[in-house]
């Protein structure tokens, strides 16, 4: 069903797709961190772990919250979703 014909704003999809890209980036970094520690046997540099936390917290979680909030918050003002 094409919801744009009904006047539904679909800009929230950009935030959600971007959040999933951040999740993929975080997962790839976690794989690199695991491989580094497994192959070298050394501790992972602190800035790699900080980068992972930053990607997940600011990249994935915050972007996903923004995407969902732009869809849900107008309901509190009495707007219909569809």
Buried (B, 14 or more C-beta within 10 A) or exposed (E): EEEEEEEEEEEBEEBBEBBBEBBEBBBEBBEEBEEBEEEEEEEBEEEBBEBBEEBBEEBBBBBBEBBBEBBEEEEEEEEEEE
